């Protein structure tokens, strides 16, 4: 079997919750050995978020395949010696402890890099290592609020948080890419490095369009539910059978094609109210009524067929159960099984698909499952 890109790379993760585990799981997907350091007894507190996956937490199952779990009390001298032995052999250290905790434990970037010059240190925090918010607790919803995401999501009547932990995911993705770039840099320089990722900074990057829209347009993008604040027609439209088809028009050519080939109303493209995207956004309510009137005699399936034939982007809103049976994922054989303490679980293959290489799907570990084996490997007793 061909080696995966990060075979031979060892990652030590003093991690919890979502952001850091997402970053390290993806490193593990690419072949890195990820050793997850957990609290003795309880482990990562995300293990107790829920019990929906045959008694295991859905968050934990999602984020922790391809890892070994060692239980260490990092404040205990004996366990700390085990951690230091791990770090001496590691390529990467990732942590997202509470603000200031890593420094108090002697695990800050400067201290670690003095002891282990080739080590890459990734610190994930809520608001960064300086500034008035540096010690403020940061959970996903709270960072969504601070980054303005909640003000952008929902309807005109009520704001809403994103349905997935986007602040955590954003930070995890930048931590993942940051580790990859640091490994590449070390190949050239022979030296490790340290870098920080703040959830607020990461999510702030993701709200770039509404920031520029508001800063230079004078008003924030309106909350439009499933519609787009700056593009029209873009969003759900009701068909004759009561279903909703999502349509995304990106340019004037597509707008004309929609009118002629889908709606059967070519003159609508010449209506002065809809002569540009800006005007269509301004008159979106009127336009929606006209589009749905034209679609009233068609089923969703017929509308989708017309849209596909005209080359116009479209989609159906699926529930999670419908997503799990998505025909595109089934046709591409994107589902597999991963082991866990509660038996095999159905999961998606890693999104980075390296041709000719078997995707890695090692089991989700039980808390402290590999403690004895790792201690023995490092020359320590069972503890």
KOLLOPA-116708 format. One record per atom (N, C-alpha, C, O): x negated, y negated, z negated; residue in three letters. Coordinates in pm, whole numbers, plus 50000, padded with zeros to 5 digits. Atoms other than C-alpha are relative to their C-alpha. Layout:
XYZALA/...
//
This chain:
499165012050000UNK/500005000050000UNK/499134987650000UNK/498164986849925UNK/500785012249993UNK/498684965550090UNK/500104992349870UNK/501144992349804UNK/500015008050123UNK/497704943249802UNK/500854987550018UNK/500934981950128UNK/499275012549999UNK/499914914049713UNK/499044988349981UNK/497934990449932UNK/500945011249999UNK/498404878949734UNK/499324997049868UNK/498174992749867UNK/500585003550130UNK/497824874549359UNK/499545012149921UNK/499325011149801UNK/500604988650067UNK/496594909549279UNK/498644996049943UNK/497844989750011UNK/501275003450064UNK/493704905949031UNK/500054987349918UNK/499114984549844UNK/499835012250080UNK/495014873348879UNK/500765003649873UNK/501815010149879UNK/499334997550128UNK/495924875148509UNK/500554987049944UNK/499844977049933UNK/499325011550057UNK/498434850948361UNK/500435003349858UNK/501095013549835UNK/499524998850137UNK/498974846947987UNK/501034989049979UNK/500764977350003UNK/498905009550011UNK/502294830247910UNK/500544999549858UNK/501085009449807UNK/499395002650129UNK/503304815847576UNK/501274992150031UNK/501294979850025UNK/498865006049931UNK/506764809147709UNK/501315003649934UNK/501415013049856UNK/498664997650052UNK/510434807347627UNK/501014993450093UNK/500664984950174UNK/498895006049926UNK/513804798747781UNK/499885002350150UNK/499835013950194UNK/499844998649855UNK/513804791748158UNK/498814995150081UNK/498305002550165UNK/500945006349907UNK/511214768248310UNK/498715008050017UNK/498355011650129UNK/501264992549990UNK/507964786448227UNK/500235014450045UNK/499505019350130UNK/499774986349952UNK/509424821548265UNK/500315000850150UNK/499945010550215UNK/499744999949856UNK/510664812348614UNK/498684998850077UNK/498475006050175UNK/501285001749933UNK/507184800448714UNK/499185012849995UNK/498625017050096UNK/500864988350014UNK/505424831148577UNK/500615012350066UNK/499885021050114UNK/499384988649929UNK/507984855748716UNK/499634999650148UNK/499375010050208UNK/500345001149858UNK/507244842449063UNK/498525003250024UNK/498175008850127UNK/501404995949990UNK/503514846149002UNK/499915015249994UNK/499125021350067UNK/499964985550008UNK/504264882048901UNK/500555006350127UNK/500065016750170UNK/499454995049874UNK/506374887049214UNK/498915001050107UNK/498945009950192UNK/501085000349901UNK/503234878549415UNK/498815008549959UNK/497765008250025UNK/501034990450035UNK/501154904349231UNK/499194996949877UNK/498405005449834UNK/500765003350121UNK/499734886148927UNK/500425008949883UNK/501585013049873UNK/499684993350125UNK/499524904648599UNK/500444989249902UNK/499654980349868UNK/499475010150092UNK/501724884348364UNK/500205006449863UNK/500985015849848UNK/499874995250138UNK/501344890247991UNK/500774989549921UNK/500284978549897UNK/499095009150069UNK/504204874247803UNK/499825001549850UNK/500045012349795UNK/500205000050145UNK/503434865147441UNK/501314996149934UNK/501844985249958UNK/498705002550064UNK/506574867647228UNK/499885000549848UNK/498955006449792UNK/499954999550146UNK/507474862346865UNK/500275014249954UNK/501115021150011UNK/499684986850054UNK/507354894246660UNK/501465000649954UNK/501964991249891UNK/498614998250043UNK/510864907346603UNK/501014994850101UNK/501675002750168UNK/498945005849917UNK/513054883146797UNK/499594998250145UNK/500434999050234UNK/500455002649864UNK/510924876247103UNK/500464986550052UNK/500894977949975UNK/499515012049931UNK/511784849047352UNK/501474997949963UNK/502285007149976UNK/498635001950045UNK/514974832747224UNK/501025001150114UNK/502225002450089UNK/499084998049888UNK/516464835347575UNK/500545014350005UNK/501535017050073UNK/499484986350008UNK/516874872447500UNK/501385000349934UNK/502155009749955UNK/498745000050075UNK/519824862547281UNK/501024990150056UNK/502034987349990UNK/499045009649944UNK/521564837547513UNK/501395006250020UNK/502404999949991UNK/498734993049982UNK/524254862947600UNK/499695014950001UNK/498545018949987UNK/500164985449999UNK/524814900647618UNK/500735006050120UNK/501245017150112UNK/499124996249888UNK/526474903047960UNK/499415010950089UNK/500165017450162UNK/500624989949913UNK/523964926148133UNK/499775012649918UNK/498655015549876UNK/500074987850082UNK/524744958447947UNK/499344997549865UNK/498575005849816UNK/500575003550130UNK/523804941047624UNK/498794991050006UNK/498354985849903UNK/501145009149985UNK/520904920847765UNK/500474986450052UNK/501564985250108UNK/499695013649956UNK/520854883547841UNK/499814998750151UNK/498805003150206UNK/500095002149855UNK/521544874048202UNK/498814991050034UNK/498134993350133UNK/501165008749978UNK/518944846148176UNK/498705008149993UNK/497825006750077UNK/501264992850020UNK/516284869948047UNK/499755009950112UNK/498635011150161UNK/500154990449891UNK/516924896648309UNK/499564992750128UNK/498684997650199UNK/500335008049882UNK/516744870048583UNK/498534996050004UNK/497924996050111UNK/501295007050003UNK/513414855648470UNK/498815008349958UNK/497695003149956UNK/501114993350067UNK/511284883348327UNK/499625013750054UNK/499025021749982UNK/500544987849940UNK/510684912148564UNK/498504998150024UNK/497984986950016UNK/501445000549965UNK/507064920648653UNK/499144994249888UNK/498144987549915UNK/500785005350112UNK/505804911948304UNK/499775011049896UNK/500535020549883UNK/500264992050119UNK/504214929148006UNK/500264991249879UNK/499934979449880UNK/499675007750120UNK/505394918347661UNK/499135004649884UNK/499085016449850UNK/500784997350121UNK/503074915847362UNK/500534991149889UNK/500724979149908UNK/499505007550115UNK/504334905247020UNK/498824995349916UNK/498055003349863UNK/501085005950079UNK/501934881346846UNK/500514988349918UNK/501304980249967UNK/499785011850082UNK/502214857046559UNK/498764991250017UNK/497724993949956UNK/501195007849964UNK/499884830246693UNK/499444992049883UNK/498374986049896UNK/500525006750120UNK/499514815146343UNK/499285009749907UNK/498675005649809UNK/500684989850078UNK/498194847946202UNK/498585002050055UNK/498405003150177UNK/501404999349953UNK/494384851046217UNK/499755012450086UNK/499075011650189UNK/500234987749924UNK/494424887046337UNK/500654999550138UNK/500035003150238UNK/499325001049871UNK/496994881146608UNK/499404989050086UNK/499374990050208UNK/500625010849922UNK/495284848846706UNK/498735004950069UNK/498415000750180UNK/501194994349937UNK/492094868346772UNK/500365008050125UNK/499615008050223UNK/499544992749882UNK/494064890447011UNK/500344990250112UNK/499994992550228UNK/499685010049900UNK/495394859647189UNK/498754994150063UNK/498684992350185UNK/501255005749946UNK/491894845147224UNK/499315010150092UNK/498735006250193UNK/500594989849913UNK/490664878047368UNK/500745000750133UNK/500135002750238UNK/499225000549875UNK/493494876647621UNK/499604988050084UNK/499424989250205UNK/500335012249926UNK/492644840847716UNK/498615000850060UNK/498354995050166UNK/501364998849949UNK/488984849847760UNK/499965007950131UNK/499025006450209UNK/499964992049877UNK/489994874048038UNK/501004994750101UNK/501135000050211UNK/498915004949916UNK/492804853248185UNK/499514990150105UNK/498464983950091UNK/500225010349899UNK/492894831748495UNK/500904987949977UNK/500524976650008UNK/498995010550015UNK/495974811648402UNK/500665001249863UNK/500955012249816UNK/499235000550124UNK/497644800848078UNK/501164990450022UNK/500954978950062UNK/498805008249983UNK/501224787548092UNK/500724999349866UNK/500915009449799UNK/499275001250126UNK/503064773447792UNK/501074989250013UNK/500884979150080UNK/498965010350012UNK/506304754747727UNK/500564999949858UNK/501775000349836UNK/499625000950140UNK/506324753247350UNK/500624986449970UNK/500654977650057UNK/499435012850041UNK/507984725047158UNK/498944989150011UNK/497754992050006UNK/500975010949983UNK/506374690547200UNK/498924999949892UNK/499235000049773UNK/501135000850091UNK/502914689447042UNK/499565013149939UNK/498495013749878UNK/500314987350067UNK/502954725846930UNK/498715006150052UNK/497925011349972UNK/501214994049944UNK/500224737647167UNK/498754993249946UNK/497774999949913UNK/501165007350054UNK/497824710347051UNK/499775003549854UNK/498635005449812UNK/500154996650143UNK/498514718046686UNK/499435013949982UNK/498765016649882UNK/500514986350007UNK/497694754546755UNK/498605001350059UNK/498055012350062UNK/501304999249935UNK/494414745746926UNK/500095005750140UNK/499115010950193UNK/499784994549868UNK/495914755947260UNK/500304989150102UNK/500904991650207UNK/499875010949905UNK/495904721947426UNK/499015001650114UNK/498075009550106UNK/500834998649880UNK/494294717247765UNK/498524998049972UNK/497705006250013UNK/501435003150022UNK/491024701347646UNK/499335010949917UNK/498235015449950UNK/500594989750086UNK/490434726947370UNK/499815013050076UNK/498775019550064UNK/500114987449925UNK/491134756447598UNK/498944999150108UNK/498195008750128UNK/500955001249891UNK/489024743247885UNK/498564999649949UNK/497635003550019UNK/501344999450059UNK/486074738547651UNK/499605014449972UNK/498455018249992UNK/500304986150032UNK/486324774847544UNK/499945008850125UNK/499155018250132UNK/499884991549881UNK/487234789047885UNK/500004991150125UNK/501064987650176UNK/500095010049891UNK/485974766648168UNK/500715004150129UNK/501124995450206UNK/499344995749876UNK/487504787948446UNK/501525001349986UNK/502225004550082UNK/498574998150025UNK/490954788748287UNK/500824988650062UNK/500454976950052UNK/499025009749951UNK/493844771148459UNK/501104998949895UNK/501715008949858UNK/499035002250108UNK/496164755748199UNK/501184992150056UNK/501014981150109UNK/498775006549955UNK/499764747048287UNK/500904997349880UNK/501325006649812UNK/499155004050111UNK/501804727748031UNK/501334994850055UNK/501354985850140UNK/498685004449957UNK/505554723748083UNK/500714993749880UNK/500804999849773UNK/499325007050109UNK/507434698347874UNK/501274993650054UNK/501544993950175UNK/498795006849958UNK/510694679447880UNK/499744986550062UNK/500254983350169UNK/500155013949960UNK/509474643847911UNK/498554995650018UNK/498294983750041UNK/501395003849983UNK/505684644947937UNK/499284998349868UNK/499904998049762UNK/500845000350120UNK/502794641747693UNK/499844986249940UNK/499224984949834UNK/500115013650053UNK/503044604047643UNK/501344993050018UNK/502274998550077UNK/498765007549987UNK/505694577147623UNK/500945002449882UNK/500745011649804UNK/499124999350118UNK/508544571847376UNK/500835012749990UNK/501325015849882UNK/499214987850002UNK/510324604147473UNK/499155012649982UNK/499685023749990UNK/500904988449998UNK/507284626747433UNK/500355010749897UNK/500105022549920UNK/499664990250104UNK/508564643147112UNK/501495003650000UNK/501955011049913UNK/498554997749995UNK/512234643847212UNK/500285014150052UNK/499685018550150UNK/499614986849952UNK/513824677947247UNK/500664998850138UNK/501394989350165UNK/499505000849862UNK/514694685647607UNK/500585013450041UNK/499865023250059UNK/499334988449944UNK/517254711047720UNK/500564996150137UNK/500714984350168UNK/499665002649861UNK/518454714548076UNK/501094989650017UNK/500914980050092UNK/498915009549986UNK/521764696148039UNK/499564985949963UNK/499944976250028UNK/500425013150047UNK/520104667847849UNK/499104993150102UNK/499214981150124UNK/500865005849897UNK/517454662848118UNK/500824996750124UNK/500544986850192UNK/499095003649889UNK/520174664248384UNK/500644986549974UNK/500804978450065UNK/499425013050036UNK/521764635148197UNK/498994988850018UNK/499294978650080UNK/501025010549996UNK/518534615348165UNK/499534997050143UNK/499144985750173UNK/500435002049861UNK/517664620448534UNK/501124994950089UNK/500914992550208UNK/498895005249923UNK/521084608548644UNK/500805010250078UNK/501755006750147UNK/499304989849921UNK/522214641748790UNK/501475000949962UNK/502335002250049UNK/498614998750044UNK/525364643348579UNK/500844988350051UNK/502034990050077UNK/499275011649946UNK/526334608448699UNK/500315001650147UNK/501184994750200UNK/499834998149856UNK/526104620849057UNK/500915011750035UNK/501435012550146UNK/499324987449974UNK/527894654149022UNK/501404999749940UNK/501614994249832UNK/498624999950047UNK/531614659848986UNK/500884992250094UNK/500584991050213UNK/499055007849921UNK/534534638949106UNK/500044985749951UNK/499374982249853UNK/499875013850045UNK/535494602549079UNK/500604999049861UNK/500364989249791UNK/499365000250131UNK/537494611448769UNK/499095004649887UNK/499225000049773UNK/500814994250108UNK/534864630948578UNK/498655004650052UNK/498575011450155UNK/501324994749964UNK/531114637148595UNK/499895014649959UNK/500705019549880UNK/500194985950034UNK/529814672748573UNK/498535003450010UNK/497804997550090UNK/501364995049985UNK/526554690548518UNK/499955009750117UNK/500975015250157UNK/500164989749897UNK/525154712548792UNK/500295013649939UNK/500055015749820UNK/499614987050051UNK/526334748448759UNK/498855009449972UNK/499055020049913UNK/501214992350031UNK/522774761948741UNK/499024990649931UNK/499164978449944UNK/500905008650077UNK/519894749148521UNK/498964993250089UNK/497804997450094UNK/500865005949897UNK/518414726048784UNK/498764993149943UNK/497724992950009UNK/501195006450058UNK/516064707248549UNK/498945010749968UNK/497765008849998UNK/500934989050028UNK/514504739848431UNK/499445005850130UNK/498245008350140UNK/500454994149874UNK/514354753548785UNK/499014990850070UNK/498004995450122UNK/500915009649936UNK/512744721848920UNK/498625000649934UNK/497615001250003UNK/501284999550071UNK/510054722648650UNK/499295013250026UNK/498085013450048UNK/500614987049973UNK/509474759848701UNK/499415001050139UNK/498355006950157UNK/500504999449863UNK/509064755649075UNK/498724991650015UNK/497794995950084UNK/501225008049991UNK/506514727349037UNK/498855006249921UNK/497695005049960UNK/501044992950074UNK/504644747448774UNK/499445011450085UNK/498225013450090UNK/500404989049911UNK/504554777149013UNK/499084994950111UNK/498015000550133UNK/500835005249891UNK/503214756349303UNK/498734993649946UNK/497694994050012UNK/501205005950059UNK/500824738249070UNK/498955010549967UNK/497765008249988UNK/500944989150028UNK/499274771148958UNK/499375005050129UNK/498165007450134UNK/500554995449873UNK/498884782249319UNK/498944990450053UNK/497894994750100UNK/500985009749951UNK/497124749849414UNK/498754999949912UNK/497644998049962UNK/501154999750090UNK/494894752049105UNK/499125012350025UNK/497905011550018UNK/500784988149965UNK/493874787549195UNK/499204997850128UNK/498055002150139UNK/500685003049874UNK/492994775649545UNK/498824990549974UNK/497744992250030UNK/501075009450033UNK/490984746549401UNK/498845007149930UNK/497685004149957UNK/501054992950072UNK/489084770149171UNK/499145008450094UNK/497955010550069UNK/500784992649901UNK/488044790749473UNK/498914991250060UNK/497854996150097UNK/500985009249941UNK/486224759849602UNK/499014994849897UNK/497834993349927UNK/500845006750099UNK/484864745349277UNK/499415009549897UNK/498385006449837UNK/500434990950105UNK/484474775449047UNK/500474995949862UNK/500205002849764UNK/499545005350129UNK/486114754848771UNK/501515000949989UNK/502234999450088UNK/498575000650027UNK/489524757548614UNK/500464985649991UNK/499694976350013UNK/499455013450015UNK/491804727948557UNK/501215000749910UNK/501695011549877UNK/498785000650079UNK/494724716548348UNK/500974990350065UNK/500544980150120UNK/499015009449946UNK/497964700348461UNK/501295001349922UNK/501575011449858UNK/498745000850072UNK/501294690148319UNK/501164998850098UNK/501034992750204UNK/498755001649925UNK/504814693348455UNK/501094996249900UNK/501345003549804UNK/498895004350086UNK/507644673848290UNK/501315002550073UNK/501434999850193UNK/498694997349939UNK/511244684248352UNK/500614987250058UNK/501204987550165UNK/499455012649951UNK/512244647548388UNK/499344995950132UNK/500024991450224UNK/500715003549876UNK/509564641648654UNK/500445009150114UNK/500685004650226UNK/499644990449896UNK/510474673348842UNK/501404997450053UNK/501624997150174UNK/498645002649955UNK/514184666248849UNK/500114986050061UNK/500914983750152UNK/500045013349939UNK/513434629748921UNK/499625000450146UNK/500154992750226UNK/500364998249859UNK/511784640949243UNK/501205005050080UNK/501385001350196UNK/498854994149929UNK/514924660149333UNK/501164990250019UNK/502024992450104UNK/498945009949981UNK/517164629549294UNK/499494988350085UNK/499994977150073UNK/500585010649917UNK/515094609849546UNK/500994993050090UNK/500994980750098UNK/499045006549909UNK/517904603949795UNK/500964990749925UNK/501114979249966UNK/499105009450067UNK/520434589849544UNK/499274988249936UNK/499824977349925UNK/500765011350055UNK/517674568949381UNK/499814989250107UNK/500114977550081UNK/500225009949895UNK/516784552049711UNK/501324993950047UNK/501394981950077UNK/498675004849960UNK/520474549349804UNK/500464989049905UNK/500944978549949UNK/499535009750099UNK/521244531049478UNK/499084988049991UNK/499544976649980UNK/500965010850019UNK/518034510649453UNK/500064989950114UNK/499884977950093UNK/500025009149885UNK/518314496249803UNK/501384997550060UNK/501564988550141UNK/498645002349950UNK/522034499549872UNK/500864992149904UNK/501934987349941UNK/499295008250096UNK/523124481949556UNK/501005007449913UNK/501385002549807UNK/499054992150080UNK/525504509149432UNK/499585014650006UNK/498975018950104UNK/500344985749996UNK/525044545649337UNK/500915007450097UNK/502015002750127UNK/499114992049916UNK/526394572549567UNK/501245004049920UNK/501125008049805UNK/498794996150075UNK/530014579449472UNK/500035015049976UNK/499515022850055UNK/499784985850026UNK/530894612649311UNK/501155004850087UNK/502295000450072UNK/499024995649901UNK/532714630749588UNK/500345014849990UNK/500775020850088UNK/499714985850012UNK/533144665749449UNK/499105007950092UNK/497885007250081UNK/500794992049907UNK/532054689249726UNK/499704992750130UNK/499164998650223UNK/500315007749880UNK/531794661449983UNK/498664993049985UNK/498084992649876UNK/501295006850000UNK/528674642150079UNK/500204985049987UNK/501124979450046UNK/499855014450022UNK/528154606449966UNK/499574991850120UNK/499984980250134UNK/500585008149893UNK/526324595850281UNK/500205005750139UNK/499695000150236UNK/499784993849869UNK/527484618750563UNK/501475003950011UNK/502065008949915UNK/498614996049974UNK/530944624350717UNK/500155003150149UNK/499614996050234UNK/499344990350090UNK/532504647750808UNK/499005010149944UNK/498165015650016UNK/500924991050070UNK/530694669150553UNK/500695004549873UNK/500834996649779UNK/499344995050119UNK/532484691150303UNK/501125009550034UNK/501175014750146UNK/498944990249979UNK/535594713050264UNK/501214993950071UNK/501624982650044UNK/498795004249928UNK/538574710550499UNK/500985011750001UNK/500605023050031UNK/498994989650013UNK/541814729950453UNK/500525004050137UNK/500834995550221UNK/499504994749873UNK/542934752350738UNK/501465004149985UNK/502055003149877UNK/498584996850001UNK/546384764350832UNK/500405011249907UNK/501555011749863UNK/499674989050092UNK/546194795550616UNK/499664996749855UNK/499645005649770UNK/500255004450138UNK/545324775150307UNK/498585001949951UNK/498284998349837UNK/501394998350039UNK/541634784150303UNK/499234986950024UNK/499754977650085UNK/500855011649979UNK/538804758950298UNK/498765004250076UNK/498075013750039UNK/501244998149924UNK/536054757750558UNK/499144987749980UNK/499614976449994UNK/500935011150019UNK/533004736550485UNK/499334996850133UNK/498785005750198UNK/500555004649872UNK/531834716150785UNK/498914989849972UNK/499084981149887UNK/501095009750014UNK/528554697250816UNK/499594994450135UNK/498945001350214UNK/500375006749875UNK/528164672551105UNK/498804991149973UNK/498824983049880UNK/501265006950027UNK/524654658051131UNK/499694988650097UNK/498834980350067UNK/500335010349902UNK/524674635751440UNK/501194997350091UNK/502225003950080UNK/498885004049913UNK/526824619251707UNK/500365010750102UNK/501525011950140UNK/499714989249906UNK/526494648351949UNK/500905010349934UNK/501875015049995UNK/499174990350071UNK/527914672051688UNK/501394994349971UNK/502385001549975UNK/498715006350026UNK/530654647251604UNK/500905000950124UNK/502085004150114UNK/499224999149876UNK/531754646051967UNK/500425014450028UNK/501545016950071UNK/499684985949978UNK/531594684051993UNK/501105004749906UNK/501975012549945UNK/498964996450096UNK/533704687751679UNK/501374995350051UNK/502345002850052UNK/498735005649955UNK/536384664951817UNK/500545007650121UNK/501735010950126UNK/499544994149875UNK/536524681152161UNK/500245015149988UNK/501295020050030UNK/499964985449991UNK/535854718152102UNK/500645006849878UNK/501075018349887UNK/499434993950121UNK/537114724151748UNK/501374994249968UNK/502335001549945UNK/498745006650035UNK/539814698451679UNK/500944998750118UNK/502154997150101UNK/499185002249883UNK/541024695652037UNK/500484985750012UNK/501534983150071UNK/499655014350000UNK/541094657851995UNK/498794991950048UNK/498214984549968UNK/501215007049953UNK/538274643752218UNK/500074984949984UNK/499044978449968UNK/499885014550014UNK/539674608452192UNK/499644995249860UNK/499324983449841UNK/500355003950137UNK/539004608851816UNK/498554995349992UNK/498224986749910UNK/501425004050001UNK/535284605751890UNK/499824985650042UNK/498804979450011UNK/500105013849951UNK/535984572052053UNK/500774990249912UNK/500814978349940UNK/499245008650091UNK/538124558651768UNK/499014990649931UNK/498044995349871UNK/500975009450058UNK/536374526651648UNK/499795001749850UNK/498764997649797UNK/500174997750145UNK/536964536651283UNK/498915010449973UNK/498345010749864UNK/500914988850020UNK/534694566651335UNK/498824999750098UNK/498255010150130UNK/501005001449894UNK/532164553151585UNK/498575002449954UNK/497675003850037UNK/501334997150054UNK/529164558851355UNK/500165007549869UNK/501255007849812UNK/499924992750127UNK/528324579651050UNK/500374990649886UNK/501164994249799UNK/499685009550106UNK/528444548650829UNK/501484996749997UNK/502094995849891UNK/498575002949994UNK/531944540550952UNK/500835012249959UNK/501875010749895UNK/499264988050039UNK/533054576650909UNK/499995001849849UNK/501005005849791UNK/500054999450147UNK/531864576150547UNK/500974989949940UNK/501684992949844UNK/499105010650050UNK/533754543550494UNK/501465004050013UNK/502275000649927UNK/498614995949975UNK/536934558950639UNK/500195015049980UNK/500995021350050UNK/499994985550016UNK/536404594150509UNK/501385005549965UNK/501755016250013UNK/498674995150038UNK/539854597550353UNK/500915001250121UNK/501605011250138UNK/499184999549878UNK/541594588850681UNK/499525011150093UNK/500325018250153UNK/500554989949911UNK/539244611350875UNK/500355014049952UNK/500675022850033UNK/499664986950055UNK/539874640650643UNK/501435003850033UNK/501725015250069UNK/498604997349968UNK/543614637550695UNK/500165004150147UNK/500915013450178UNK/499894997049857UNK/543174637851074UNK/499395013550033UNK/499935021050115UNK/500644987149976UNK/540794667551068UNK/500905011449951UNK/501085021350022UNK/499164989450054UNK/543084688250846UNK/501315001250078UNK/501875012150087UNK/498814999449915UNK/546084679051064UNK/499695008250126UNK/500515016350169UNK/500394992749880UNK/544194692451367UNK/499745014849972UNK/499915023250060UNK/500314986150037UNK/543234724351179UNK/501235007449948UNK/501155019449921UNK/498834994150066UNK/546754730851047UNK/500555012050075UNK/501195020650014UNK/499494988749924UNK/547604754951327UNK/499015011450017UNK/499265020750094UNK/501054989949984UNK/544434775751287UNK/499695006749866UNK/499825000649760UNK/500484993250120UNK/543254801851039UNK/498534996349977UNK/497864991150066UNK/501405002750031UNK/539904798350865UNK/499085007650094UNK/498055002450138UNK/500824991949911UNK/538524826451079UNK/499934993750140UNK/498874993650202UNK/499995006649870UNK/539584808451398UNK/499174987249999UNK/498454984350094UNK/500785012350011UNK/538074775751278UNK/498515003049999UNK/497734996450067UNK/501424996250004UNK/534774792551196UNK/499505004350137UNK/498395000850176UNK/500404995549867UNK/534684808851539UNK/499794988150093UNK/498834987850169UNK/500145012049917UNK/535224775251709UNK/498754992149961UNK/498004987350047UNK/501175007450047UNK/532584758651494UNK/498715006750045UNK/497795000050091UNK/501194992749958UNK/530034785751568UNK/499774998450150UNK/498644996450195UNK/500135001249854UNK/530744783851940UNK/499544985950040UNK/498814984350137UNK/500395013849972UNK/530324745951932UNK/498644996349941UNK/498144985349963UNK/501305002650059UNK/527064748851738UNK/500044990449884UNK/499114982649864UNK/499845009050114UNK/528344730651430UNK/499905008049870UNK/500545018449855UNK/500244992950126UNK/527184740951082UNK/501295001449920UNK/502104992249912UNK/498804997750080UNK/529854756450864UNK/499745011149900UNK/498775018649912UNK/500144989850104UNK/530314778750561UNK/501335002149932UNK/502244993949943UNK/498874997450087UNK/532884794650334UNK/499514999749856UNK/498415004549827UNK/500385000050141UNK/532814788849960UNK/500235013949943UNK/501355019049944UNK/499914986650055UNK/532074822249797UNK/499894999749847UNK/499194991349791UNK/500174997950144UNK/532484833049437UNK/498735008249978UNK/498115012950074UNK/501174991850029UNK/529644851049262UNK/500205014550043UNK/499265020850092UNK/499764986249957UNK/531284884549331UNK/499965001150151UNK/499505011350204UNK/500085000049854UNK/531614875549699UNK/498554998450047UNK/498145004550145UNK/501415001349968UNK/527994864349707UNK/499295013549986UNK/498455017050068UNK/500634987050023UNK/527014898249566UNK/500265009950113UNK/499535019750128UNK/499684991349886UNK/528624914249872UNK/499794992650133UNK/500384996350234UNK/500185008249880UNK/527394888350124UNK/499505008550117UNK/498515015750103UNK/500414991449888UNK/527154904550468UNK/498604997250052UNK/497945006250103UNK/501355003249953UNK/523934886150555UNK/498945006549912UNK/497945011649963UNK/500954993550091UNK/522134899050246UNK/500035015150020UNK/498985021650015UNK/499904985549978UNK/523444934050308UNK/499315004150130UNK/498605014150134UNK/500574996549870UNK/522404933850674UNK/498474999549997UNK/497815007050068UNK/501465001650009UNK/518864922850580UNK/499415008549887UNK/498215007749860UNK/500444990950106UNK/518664948450297UNK/499234992449891UNK/498124996149852UNK/500665008650099UNK/517864921550041UNK/500265004549856UNK/499754998449762UNK/499724995450136UNK/519184941049741UNK/499115012049965UNK/498805020450050UNK/500824988950048UNK/517084964749531UNK/500355002449853UNK/501294996449801UNK/499814997450142UNK/516874978549177UNK/498744996649923UNK/497634998549971UNK/501125002650090UNK/514694967348889UNK/500305007149869UNK/501445007249822UNK/499814993350127UNK/514154987148571UNK/500144990349885UNK/499764978649896UNK/499835008350119UNK/515014973948226UNK/500235009249881UNK/500445021249899UNK/499714991650117UNK/515484986147868UNK/501405006150001UNK/501675015449925UNK/498634994649994UNK/519154992247959UNK/500245007650130UNK/501385009950168UNK/499864992349877UNK/518455011248281UNK/499844991650124UNK/499624979550114UNK/500195007349874UNK/518195001548649UNK/501104989650022UNK/502284992049993UNK/499075010949974UNK/519814968648749UNK/499874995550145UNK/498764995050199UNK/500015004949863UNK/520784955949093UNK/499494985650001UNK/499954977349923UNK/500585013349994UNK/518754925349188UNK/499594996650142UNK/499445005550226UNK/500515004349870UNK/517674904849486UNK/498505002150007UNK/497805001149906UNK/501444999449978UNK/514234910249632UNK/499414986149984UNK/500124976250000UNK/500635013350011UNK/511704881949573UNK/500194991950128UNK/500104997550238UNK/499745008149880UNK/512404852749809UNK/498794998150089UNK/498944995750209UNK/501215000649916UNK/508764851149926UNK/499745014050052UNK/499275022749979UNK/500074986949937UNK/508744880350166UNK/498715000950080UNK/498614995050188UNK/501294998749933UNK/505174889850263UNK/500075011950095UNK/500165023350049UNK/499844988949904UNK/505364910550584UNK/498965011149977UNK/497795008449952UNK/500894988650012UNK/503904945450558UNK/499625003649858UNK/498835012849837UNK/500354997350140UNK/503724944650178UNK/501275003149921UNK/502284996149933UNK/498844995750077UNK/506104962249943UNK/500284989949888UNK/499384987049809UNK/499705009550108UNK/507904937249715UNK/499805006449863UNK/500095018249844UNK/500254994950134UNK/506964940849351UNK/501254998249914UNK/501804987249905UNK/498845000450088UNK/509824949249116UNK/499755008849878UNK/500455018649856UNK/500264993050125UNK/508294961348790UNK/501084996549898UNK/501724986049911UNK/498865001950089UNK/510734964348499UNK/499964987349917UNK/498914981349896UNK/499855010350103UNK/512024937448266UNK/499595006549868UNK/500125017149834UNK/500494993150120UNK/510194944947937UNK/500894998249879UNK/501614988349867UNK/499425001650133UNK/511594951047595UNK/499064991249919UNK/497884990049952UNK/500845008950081UNK/510324927047327UNK/498855007749938UNK/499065017449866UNK/501184993650056UNK/506764936747237UNK/499715013850053UNK/498945021349992UNK/500134986449948UNK/506934967747455UNK/498565004250027UNK/498225016050013UNK/501374996649960UNK/503284965847560UNK/498964996149895UNK/497764996149924UNK/500935004850103UNK/501764953947231UNK/498875009949973UNK/497705006249977UNK/501034990150036UNK/499954986047141UNK/499035002250115UNK/497825003050093UNK/500864997349885UNK/498634991947493UNK/499034988550026UNK/497864990750057UNK/500865011649973UNK/497294956447534UNK/498964998549888UNK/497804995649915UNK/500975000950111UNK/495704956047188UNK/498905010550018UNK/497725007649998UNK/501004989549979UNK/493994989047265UNK/499074996650116UNK/497874999150109UNK/500805004049884UNK/492814975947601UNK/498954989849961UNK/497844989750016UNK/500925010550043UNK/491184946447425UNK/499085004349886UNK/498224996749842UNK/500864994950107UNK/489594968247157UNK/500494997449860UNK/499734998549764UNK/499395002450131UNK/491974959846874UNK/500825012149958UNK/501215020350041UNK/499144989350051UNK/493914983646653UNK/501434997250034UNK/501754987350100UNK/498595001449968UNK/497644988346674UNK/500654988149929UNK/501754984149968UNK/499515011750067UNK/498134959046433UNK/501115002849899UNK/501624993649835UNK/
//
